[in-house]
């Protein structure tokens, strides 16, 4: 419990922190797709990189570039989405998304496609609240953090990046607002805990989230948590977010702590802990922008003798020749600090990239 208080204290100490109206799945009410007789809307997006790994060794860790040797370089798609949105009526909205997510491949090394979203939302099932069934975004970081970071095309948010929680899960959720101005929102979800894969056990994962806008919607704060039983282990996750938005300048911070509590004796416990700080804004109107982010990650905070403390940094410039075309020279860096001086160290992974993100909505 002391670790949880430490995480939240550290988050608050980092000070500046974007505001949004809490509407859950924001484009449910897309004006182009409101008509009950509308055929729906096809949309998609692509993340494409040229990268060159200038530093680091191949390791067994599961981050984007840790498996490559130094001097490896390539052109590659990191994400491709093809989606379909449809407002079936004033009361019902459906979404279906196929995705290629970078590392998904068939046995012959060809790119594999998976179902990323497949859900039905019953809008306003009661006042200010929506009920959603199916494969859908989780409350863990899909609302505030991912929105305020704003650069999923560069990297996942910290908990997703470190595989602490899934961005999608199969289940049922209720999300909405407590007030007509939509300053205070909530989410509740029961899911399989298996992400986009099929369920392999009978246990269910329970998610919860509370969020609020303050100071004329210039400041946002949220807390979220989840619980998942595993038979011989229980898993708890807590996270907190704060953000600040001046209109052209955004700053945010998120912390998380996860406890994998062993019920049976003799089982090891791994308790990851992390803090993420990010900043973004305009350099020249809406044509040139900047972004930077720093993460701290402890793969197992329950021990100081094994594993690593990791430090992730990304920074870059975004150039927009068109509002839906983003060209982003950037650097991706992950450094390691070993906890035990007698263990083998790891070299810093350094990957300069040129990322192109285009959106065909």
C-alpha positions in Angstrom: 0.0 0.0 0.0 2.9 2.4 0.7 4.0 2.0 -2.9 0.6 3.2 -4.1 0.8 6.3 -2.0 4.4 6.9 -3.3 3.2 6.7 -6.9 0.4 9.2 -6.5 2.5 11.5 -4.5 5.2 11.5 -7.2 2.5 12.2 -9.8 1.1 15.2 -8.0 4.7 16.5 -7.4 5.2 16.7 -11.2 2.8 19.6 -11.4 1.5 20.7 -14.7 -0.9 18.7 -16.1 -5.5 18.9 -21.1 -8.9 19.1 -20.9 -11.7 17.4 -22.8 -15.4 16.7 -22.6 -16.0 13.2 -21.3 -18.1 11.6 -23.9 -16.6 8.2 -24.0 -16.4 7.1 -27.6 -16.2 10.6 -29.1 -17.1 10.0 -32.7 -20.3 8.1 -31.9 -22.0 11.4 -32.6 -20.1 12.2 -35.8 -22.3 14.7 -37.8 -21.5 12.9 -41.0 -22.9 9.7 -39.7 -25.9 10.7 -37.6 -28.8 9.8 -40.0 -30.6 6.6 -39.2 -30.6 5.9 -43.0 -26.9 6.7 -43.4 -24.9 3.9 -45.0 -22.2 4.4 -42.4 -18.7 5.6 -42.8 -15.5 3.8 -43.8 -12.3 5.2 -42.4 -8.7 4.3 -41.7 -5.2 5.3 -40.7 -1.6 4.3 -41.4 1.6 4.6 -39.4 4.7 4.2 -41.6 8.4 4.5 -40.5 11.9 4.5 -41.9 14.1 3.6 -38.9 17.8 3.0 -38.2 18.9 1.4 -35.0 22.1 3.3 -34.2 22.7 1.9 -30.7 21.9 -1.1 -28.5 22.0 -4.9 -28.7 19.3 -7.4 -29.5 17.6 -8.4 -26.2 14.7 -10.6 -25.3 12.5 -7.6 -24.2 9.3 -7.0 -26.1 9.6 -3.3 -27.0 9.4 -2.1 -30.6 13.1 -2.2 -31.5 14.8 -4.2 -28.8 14.9 -7.4 -30.9 17.0 -5.8 -33.6 20.8 -5.7 -33.7 22.7 -2.4 -34.0 22.7 -0.9 -37.6 19.5 -2.7 -38.6 17.3 -0.4 -40.6 14.0 -0.8 -42.5 10.9 0.7 -44.0 7.9 -0.7 -42.2 4.2 -0.2 -41.5 3.7 0.0 -37.7 -0.1 0.2 -37.9 -2.9 0.0 -40.5 -6.5 0.4 -39.6 -9.6 -0.1 -41.7 -12.7 0.8 -39.9 -16.5 1.1 -40.4 -18.7 3.2 -38.2 -22.5 3.2 -38.4 -25.2 5.0 -36.4 -27.9 2.3 -36.7 -30.4 4.7 -35.2 -30.5 7.5 -32.7 -30.0 4.9 -30.0 -27.5 2.5 -31.4 -23.9 2.9 -32.8 -21.7 0.1 -34.2 -18.0 0.0 -35.0 -15.8 -2.6 -36.7 -12.1 -2.3 -37.2 -9.5 -4.6 -38.9 -5.9 -3.9 -38.0 -2.3 -4.7 -38.8 -0.4 -3.9 -35.6 3.3 -4.1 -36.7 4.5 -7.4 -35.3 1.5 -9.5 -36.3 2.6 -12.0 -39.0 1.7 -15.4 -40.5 4.1 -18.4 -40.5 5.3 -17.3 -44.0 6.2 -13.9 -42.6 3.4 -12.1 -44.4 1.5 -9.5 -42.5 -1.5 -10.7 -40.5 -4.7 -8.8 -39.9 -6.7 -9.0 -36.6 -10.0 -7.7 -35.4 -9.2 -4.6 -33.3 -12.8 -3.4 -32.5 -16.2 -5.0 -32.9 -18.7 -3.4 -30.6 -22.3 -2.1 -30.3 -23.1 0.9 -28.2 -26.6 1.6 -26.8 -26.5 5.4 -26.5 -28.2 7.1 -23.6 -29.4 3.8 -22.2 -30.2 6.1 -19.3 -29.4 9.8 -18.9 -25.8 10.7 -19.8 -24.7 7.1 -20.0 -23.8 4.6 -22.8 -23.7 0.8 -22.7 -21.3 -1.0 -24.9 -21.0 -4.7 -25.8 -18.1 -6.4 -27.6 -14.4 -5.9 -28.3 -13.8 -2.3 -27.3 -11.3 0.2 -25.8 -10.7 -0.3 -22.1 -10.9 2.4 -19.4 -7.2 1.9 -18.5 -5.8 4.6 -20.8 -8.1 4.9 -23.8 -9.8 8.1 -22.6 -7.6 10.8 -21.0 -4.0 9.6 -21.4 -4.0 8.5 -25.0 -6.0 11.7 -26.0 -3.7 14.1 -24.2 -0.5 12.4 -25.3 -1.8 12.8 -28.8 1.0 10.9 -30.6 -0.1 7.2 -30.7 1.6 7.4 -34.2 4.9 7.8 -32.4 4.4 5.4 -29.4 1.8 3.8 -27.2 1.0 5.2 -23.9 3.2 4.0 -21.0 1.0 1.2 -19.7 0.3 -0.1 -23.2 3.9 0.2 -24.2 5.0 -1.9 -21.2 2.2 -4.4 -21.6 0.8 -3.6 -18.1 -2.7 -3.4 -19.6 -4.5 -4.0 -22.9 -5.9 -1.2 -24.9 -8.8 -3.4 -26.0 -10.8 -6.2 -24.3 -13.9 -8.2 -24.9 -16.8 -7.5 -22.5 -19.5 -5.0 -21.5 -19.0 -1.5 -20.3 -21.0 1.5 -19.0 -19.5 4.9 -19.4 -20.9 8.4 -19.2 -21.1 11.6 -17.2 -22.5 12.8 -13.8 -23.4 16.3 -15.0 -25.1 17.9 -18.1 -21.9 19.9 -18.8 -20.0 16.7 -19.0 -17.2 17.8 -16.7 -17.3 14.7 -14.6 -17.2 11.2 -16.1 -16.9 7.5 -15.2 -16.4 4.1 -16.8 -17.1 0.6 -15.5 -16.3 -2.5 -17.5 -16.2 -6.3 -17.1 -14.0 -8.0 -19.6 -12.2 -11.3 -20.4 -8.8 -9.9 -19.6 -7.5 -11.4 -22.8 -7.2 -8.3 -25.0 -7.9 -9.0 -28.7 -7.2 -12.8 -28.2 -9.8 -15.4 -27.3 -10.5 -16.0 -23.6 -8.5 -18.9 -22.1 -9.9 -19.1 -18.6 -13.1 -18.5 -16.7 -11.9 -15.4 -14.7 -13.1 -11.9 -15.6 -11.3 -8.6 -15.3 -13.1 -5.6 -13.7 -12.2 -2.0 -14.7 -13.2 1.3 -13.2 -12.4 5.0 -14.0 -13.4 8.4 -12.6 -12.4 11.7 -14.3 -13.1 15.4 -14.0 -12.4 18.8 -15.7 -11.5 21.8 -13.6 -10.5 25.4 -14.0 -12.8 26.1 -16.9 -11.7 22.8 -18.5 -8.0 23.7 -18.6 -7.1 21.0 -16.1 -8.1 17.3 -16.2 -7.6 14.6 -13.6 -8.5 10.9 -13.6 -7.9 7.8 -11.7 -8.5 4.3 -12.9 -8.0 0.8 -11.6 -8.7 -2.9 -12.4 -8.7 -6.2 -10.7 -8.2 -9.7 -12.3 -8.0 -13.0 -10.5 -5.7 -15.7 -11.9 -6.4 -18.7 -9.6 -2.9 -18.8 -8.0 -2.4 -15.0 -8.4 -4.4 -11.9 -8.2 -3.5 -8.8 -10.2 -4.4 -5.2 -9.2 -3.6 -2.1 -11.2 -3.9 1.5 -10.2 -3.2 4.6 -12.3 -3.6 8.3 -12.1 -3.5 11.1 -14.7 -3.3 14.9 -14.7 -3.2 17.2 -17.7 -3.1 20.9 -18.6 -4.3 22.5 -21.8 -3.8 26.1 -22.8 -5.2 25.7 -26.3 -1.9 25.4 -28.2 0.2 23.8 -25.4 -0.4 20.5 -23.6 1.3 18.9 -20.7 0.5 15.7 -18.9 1.7 13.1 -16.4 0.6 9.6 -15.6 1.7 7.1 -13.0 0.8 3.5 -12.5 1.5 0.6 -10.2 0.5 -3.0 -10.6 0.6 -5.7 -8.0 0.8 -9.4 -9.0 -0.1 -10.9 -5.6 0.8 -14.6 -5.2 -1.9 -16.5 -3.3 0.0 -19.8 -3.1 3.4 -19.9 -1.4 6.6 -20.2 -3.4 5.3 -18.1 -6.4 7.2 -15.1 -7.5 5.6 -11.6 -7.5 6.3 -8.9 -10.1 5.1 -5.4 -9.4 5.7 -3.0 -12.3 5.7 0.7 -11.5 6.0 3.6 -14.0 5.7 7.4 -14.5 5.2 9.1 -17.8 5.6 12.8 -18.5 4.9 14.5 -21.8 4.6 17.8 -23.5 3.4 19.0 -26.9 2.4 22.2 -28.7 2.5 24.4 -31.7 5.7 25.9 -33.1 4.1 27.6 -36.2 0.3 27.8 -36.3 -1.1 24.3 -37.0 1.6 23.5 -39.6 4.6 22.7 -37.4 4.4 21.2 -33.9 6.7 19.6 -31.3 6.4 16.7 -28.9 8.5 15.2 -26.2 8.0 12.4 -23.6 10.0 10.8 -20.8 9.0 7.6 -19.0 10.5 5.9 -16.0 9.7 2.1 -15.6 10.7 -0.4 -12.9 9.9 -3.9 -14.2 9.6 -5.2 -10.6 9.4 -2.7 -7.8 9.2 -5.5 -5.2 12.9 -6.2 -5.5 16.0 -4.1 -5.7 18.2 -7.0 -6.6 17.0 -8.2 -10.0 15.9 -6.6 -13.2 16.3 -3.1 -14.5 15.1 0.4 -14.2 14.3 1.7 -17.7 14.1 5.2 -19.1 12.3 5.9 -22.3 12.6 9.1 -24.3 11.1 10.2 -27.5 11.1 13.7 -29.0 10.5 15.1 -32.5 8.9 17.6 -34.8 5.5 17.2 -36.6 5.1 18.8 -40.1 1.5 18.9 -41.5 1.4 19.6 -45.3 -2.3 18.7 -45.0 -4.4 18.3 -41.8 -4.6 14.6 -42.3 -0.9 14.0 -43.3 1.7 14.1 -40.6 5.5 13.9 -41.3 7.4 13.4 -38.0 11.2 13.1 -37.8 11.8 11.7 -34.3 14.1 9.7 -32.0 13.1 6.6 -30.0 15.4 5.8 -27.1 15.3 3.3 -24.2 18.0 3.2 -21.6 18.6 0.6 -18.8 20.0 0.8 -15.3 20.7 -2.5 -13.7 19.6 -2.9 -10.1 22.3 -5.3 -9.2 25.9 -4.3 -10.0 26.9 -8.0 -10.4 24.4 -8.6 -13.1 25.0 -8.1 -16.9 24.0 -4.7 -18.2 22.3 -3.6 -21.4 23.2 -1.0 -23.9 20.8 1.9 -24.7 18.6 1.3 -27.7 18.8 4.4 -29.9 16.5 4.5 -33.0 16.2 7.7 -35.2 13.1 7.5 -37.3 11.0 9.4 -39.9 7.4 8.6 -39.2 4.5 9.3 -41.7 1.0 9.1 -40.3 -1.9 9.6 -42.7 -5.6 9.5 -41.9 -8.3 8.7 -44.5 -11.5 9.4 -42.6 
